[in-house]
Amino acid sequence: MKLRVIDNPPNPYISQHAEWLEPPPLAKVEVFEDTSRSILSKNDSSDLSFTWSVNPYRGCQHACSYCYARTTHEYLGLGAGTDFDTKIMVKPDAPQLLRQAFAKASWKREWVNFSGVTDCYQPLEASFGITRRCLEVCAEMHTPAMVVTKGFLVVRDADILTTLNERAGARVYISIPFADEAQARLIEPQAPPPLRRFEAIRRLHEAGVPVAVMISPIIPGLTDHQIPEILARAAQAGAQLATQTALRLPGNVEAVFLSRLAEVMPGRVKRITNRLRDIRCGKLSDSRIGMRMRGSGPYWDSVRGLFDLHRKRLGLDQDFQVKYSAKVANIDTLGDQAQKLLDFT
């Protein structure tokens, strides 16, 4: 892994910002223990189809330059740039906290999403195993769970995901914004390459785990033409469903993403920013509820039409098949709601 120098936009929640007087040092991974006393986060946004999410970590080693969750590191007094990629919070008590939450009489066995502001299968999971232990709690307590990830490590847990699906319900959404391996390395420098993610779909499908592909985000002017290939390869690997979202750049994510583009694809910056303005009413981002995950206008209509055409042609627009007990409360097929789930990476 190539180390990057420390580079963070000014944190809007801190009144002072230090400028390096000498070349900044290399950003090395640091791990911190998060001693939060709760693990379930409640969502009340109409953009999302789920109410509860679990984040075993904060920050993400995958270093995807477009990740909307970067701004959450600023709440901790850290940066949205390399701090998000290298200063990772782990929650070792997450499984116990989850068991306590599920044991409450008020818990209705609703769907739980892994994760909202991190990738629960980033490399550190191989050492800590927090996500796996949380999924074991879900299976034990008959609570359905969905996983959103770019991590190939998810195939390690095909056994527990299969058990969970039989007992309550399980879904895995594999995020694959790029078909082009070289471009993916530039924009998602430490995430598994697309080839490995398609392989993860295949292995999960063969294990009997319901799996979907997420083209999230679609980067207009860069990845929109790759949509047919991504969908075709995902369908061939065994994906049952496909979803998508448009690129969104809240807060300092815009600075991080544009800085990465200028560094690795300087000739593409103008085209991409122009296309973003085409789908965002002249702006680079739109934070309005109901609009932040999608685009608008003729150009976006053509992108969405391309996605819908190939999704339908490949049979990736169908509901997941229900194989778990109908006695479990608040569980339904996700076909109608799945599009909203994307709003997530």
N, C-alpha and C positions, 0 to 999 in steps of 0.2 A: 504494500500500500504506500503510495506516494504521500508524504506529509505536506500539508499546505501551511503557509504562514498564517499566524493569527490575523483574522480579518472580520470585524463585526461593525455593522452600521451603528451610529449613535443610538443608544437605548432611550426611547421617548419617556420612560418612567424614571429616569435618573437625571438629575439636574446637571451633573458634570460628566464630561466625556474626555478621556485621556487620549492624547495623540502620541504615537510612537516617535521619539526623536532619533531613533536609530532603526535599522531594519527590524521588523517584528520577528519574534522567535517562531519556531515551528510549533504548530498546534498538535499536541499529543493527547491521546485519549486519557481522560481522568474519570474515575468512577466514584460516585458519592452515594451514600445510603440515604434513602428518603424514609423518614420515620412517620409519615402520615398515618393517622389513625382511622382512616376510611379509604375504601378502594373503589366503590361504585360512584361514578359520576353521572348525574342526571341531566339529560338534555331536554330542553323545552323549545327547540327550534323547529319550526314547521318544515324546514329544509330536509330534515332527517327523519327516517322511518322508525328509528329505534329510540328508546327512552334512556337506556342504561349502557354505559361503556366502562371498560376496565383498561387501565394503562399500567402495565407492570413496570414500565420504564418511562422516563422523560428524556427528551433528546433522542437522536437517532444516528447511528454510525453510517447509515446508507448515504448520507450527505446529498440527497436530492435537492438541487438548488431551488426548485419551485415549491418545496413543501410548505403548505400553509401553516403548519404547526410551529414553524420557526419562531413566530411571535410569542408563543407561550413561554419560551425561555427568558424573554425579557421581563416577565412577571417575577422571575426569580433573581433579577438584578444581573442577568447574564446577557450575552449577545445573541442576535438572530443569525449570525454568520457561522464562523468556525466553532463558536462555543456550543451551538446546537448539535454539531457533528461530533464533538469531542468531550464535552462535559456531560456525562450521562448519569442520570439518577436511577438507581435501582430500588425496588420496593420488595425486600425479602419477606416482609410480613403479609404480602398480598394474598396468598392462599388462605391463611388463617382469617384475615379480615373478610374475605369473600365468604368463607363458611359461616362466619358470624352474621353477616348480612342476610344470607339465604336462610338461616335458622329462625329469623324473626317471623312472627305470625303474620305480619303485614306483607311479607314477600309473596308475590303472585306468580312466580316462575315465568317472568317475562323474558324476552330475548335480551341477551347481553352481548354487546359488541366489543371485540378485541381488535383494534384499540382506537382511540380518538386523536391523540396527540403524539403518537410514537408508532414504530413498527414493533409489534410484540415478538417478532422473529428476527430481530437484528442480531448480529454476531454474538453479542454478550449472552443471549439466551442459551447458547450452547454450553456456557459455563454455569449460569445461574439456574436455569430450568424453571423460572418462575411462571412462565406462561403455561408450560405443561402441567405444573401442579395446580394452577388455577382451573385448567380444563378438567383435571381429575375431580376437582371440587364440583364443577358444573355437572359432571356425569354422576357423581355420588348423590347430589342434591336434585337431580332431574330438572336442571335448568338449561334451556336451549342457548346455544352460543353461535355467533358468527365471527369469523376471523377475516381481517383485511391485511394483506401482507405482500411484500415483494420477496420475502425470505424463502430460500429453498429449504431452510431448516424445518419448515412446516411438515415436510414429508416424514420427519422423525416421529411425529405425533399422529400419524395416520391411524394407529391402533386406538388411541384414546378418542380421536375424532369419530371413528367408526362406532365405538361403544356409545359415545354421547349421542350420535345421530339415532341410534336404535332406542335409546332411553328417553330422549327429550327433543332432539333436533340439533343438527350442526350444519354449518355452511362455511365454505372457504372461498374468499374472493381474492384472486391473484391479480395484482396490479401490473399491467404491462403497457406502458405508454408508447414504447418504441418497438418496431420490428428491426430497425437498423442497429446492429450491435455497437458499431463505432460511435454513433451519435449517443446511444445510451450511456456509454462509458464517460462521455464528456459532460453530460448533464446529470447523471445519476452515478457518480464516479465510484462509489463503494457498495452499490447494490449488486446483487447477482445479475449476470447478463440475461437478456431475454431468453436465450436458449435454455438456461437452467429453469426459468420460470415456466416455460412451456412444458419442460420435463416434470416440474412439480405438479402441474395440472394432470398430466398423464398418470403419474404415480398415485395421486389422490383418487382419481377416477377409478383406477384399477383396484384400489382398496375399498371402493364403495362409498367414498366421501363425496357428497354433493359439492361441486366446484364450479365457479364462474370466473370469467375473465373481466377485468375492469380496464378500460382504456381511460386511465385517469392520471393526469389530465391530458386532454387533447391540446397540443400547443399549435395554434393556428399559424400557418406559414412554415411549419417545421415538420409536424408529425401527421397532419390530417390525411395526407396521401398514403400513409402507412396503415390506415384503418382496415382496408380489405385483407391485407396480409396477416395482420394480427388476429383478426376474427377467424380467418381460414385455418391458421395454425392452431389456434385455441380449440376450435371445433374438432379438428383432427386429433388433438390430444385428449379430448373427452369432456371439454367444458359443456355445461348444460345451459348456460345463460351468459349474456354479455351486457355490460352497462358502460356508461361513459359520463365524464364531466368535462367542462371547459376549464382551461387554466385560469386560476385566480391568484392574485398577487396582493394579499392584504399587508398593510404596514410596510415594514422593512423587508418583507419577502421580495418585494419589487426590486429593491436595491441589490439584494443578494443574487437574484436571478439575472438581472441585467448585467451585473458585474461578471458573473460566470459566462454569460453569452459573449460579452465583449472580449473576454480572455480566450475562449475556445472556439468561438464562431463569429468573429468580428464582421464577416461579410453577410451574416444572416440577421443582425440586430435590427436593421431598418425594416426589413420585410416582416419580421415577427411582430415588432411593435406596431407597425401599420395594421397588420391583420388583427391584433388584439384590439386596437381602437375600432376596427370595423365591427367587431362583435360586442363591444362594450360602450356603444354610444359615444365614441370619441375619446374614451378614457382607457387606461391600462387595466383598471380593476373596478369592480362594482360590488360594494359591500351590502347592498340591499338584500334583505331576506327574500327568498324566492328568485333572486337573479344572480346571486354570487356563484352558483355552481353551473350556470348555463349561460349561453350567449344569446344574441338576438341579431336580427338583420339578415339581409340576403346571403352574406357569406356564411354565417353560422347555419342558416337554413340548408345551404348546400352541403355543409359538413355533416349536419345531423341527418340529412337525407341519405348521404352515402353510408353512414353508420346503420341506419334503419334498414336500408335495402339489403346490405350484406348480412346483417343480423338475422333478418327474416329468411333470406335465402339459405342460410346455414342452419336454421332451426335453433338459433340462440335467443329466441324471444319467447320461449315457453316457461311455464312455471316449473319450479323444482317439484319433483315427485315426493309426496309425503309418505314416509315409511315408519314414522314413529307413532307412539300411542296418542290417540285423539283425546285421551283423558287428561293430558297435560294442559293446563290452562293457558290461555292467551297465545296459542301457537297457531299460525296459519301459513299458507303458502306465501312466498315472497315475490311472486312474479310481478304483481302490481306495484309493490313497494320497492323493488330492488333498484330501480333507477335512482331513487333518492339516496340509497346507501352509498353511492359513489361519491357523494359530496364530501368525500372523506379523504382522499389522498392527492 
